[in-house]
Amino acid sequence: MLTQKEIIKLIREDGKITSSEIIKKYSVSRQYINVLISELIKNDIIVKIGSTKNSFYVLKKDAGKYLLKE
């Protein structure tokens, strides 16, 4: 089963990740992904960049370089 640690690992490997990419890789529901991601955001580990279909998640420490591009 997918865990928060695995989501963090994926983000570290790729620099950023979308919910859709996680769903494809692990075949889990969007609702389950949202629960894990919401908890990571609440704990200031990751941040969401963008909104709706164009959103992705990055580690909080790396968010600055993505925010500057927008």
C-alpha positions as CSV (number, residue, x, y, z in Angstrom):
1,M,0.0,0.0,0.0
2,L,1.2,3.5,-0.9
3,T,2.5,5.6,2.0
4,Q,3.5,9.2,2.6
5,K,7.1,8.2,2.6
6,E,6.8,6.7,-0.9
7,I,5.2,10.0,-2.1
8,I,8.1,11.9,-0.7
9,K,10.5,9.5,-2.4
10,L,8.8,10.0,-5.7
11,I,9.0,13.8,-5.4
12,R,12.7,13.6,-4.5
13,E,13.4,11.4,-7.5
14,D,11.5,13.5,-10.1
15,G,11.5,17.0,-8.4
16,K,7.7,17.2,-8.7
17,I,4.7,14.9,-9.1
18,T,1.0,15.1,-10.0
19,S,-1.8,13.1,-8.4
20,S,-2.4,11.5,-11.8
21,E,1.2,10.2,-11.9
22,I,0.8,8.6,-8.5
23,I,-2.5,7.0,-9.4
24,K,-1.0,5.5,-12.6
25,K,2.0,4.2,-10.8
26,Y,0.2,2.7,-7.8
27,S,-3.3,2.1,-9.0
28,V,-4.9,3.7,-6.0
29,S,-7.9,6.0,-5.8
30,R,-7.8,9.7,-6.1
31,Q,-9.5,10.0,-2.7
32,Y,-6.7,8.0,-1.0
33,I,-4.0,10.1,-2.7
34,N,-5.8,13.3,-1.5
35,V,-5.8,12.1,2.1
36,L,-2.0,11.3,2.0
37,I,-1.2,14.5,0.2
38,S,-3.4,16.7,2.4
39,E,-1.6,15.4,5.5
40,L,1.8,16.1,3.9
41,I,0.8,19.6,3.1
42,K,-0.7,20.1,6.6
43,N,2.7,19.0,8.1
44,D,4.6,21.4,5.9
45,I,6.5,18.7,4.0
46,I,5.2,19.4,0.5
47,V,3.4,22.2,-1.2
48,K,0.9,22.4,-4.1
49,I,1.9,24.5,-7.1
50,G,-0.9,25.6,-9.4
51,S,-4.5,24.6,-9.4
52,T,-6.8,22.0,-10.8
53,K,-5.5,20.0,-13.8
54,N,-2.1,21.9,-13.9
55,S,-1.2,21.4,-10.2
56,F,1.7,19.4,-9.0
57,Y,3.5,18.8,-5.7
58,V,7.0,19.6,-4.6
59,L,9.0,19.4,-1.4
60,K,8.5,22.6,0.6
61,K,12.3,23.3,0.5
62,D,12.2,23.3,-3.3
63,A,9.0,25.3,-3.8
64,G,10.8,28.6,-4.5
65,K,12.3,27.5,-7.8
66,Y,8.9,26.5,-9.1
67,L,7.1,29.6,-7.8
68,L,9.6,31.9,-9.5
69,K,8.8,30.3,-12.9
70,E,5.1,31.1,-12.7
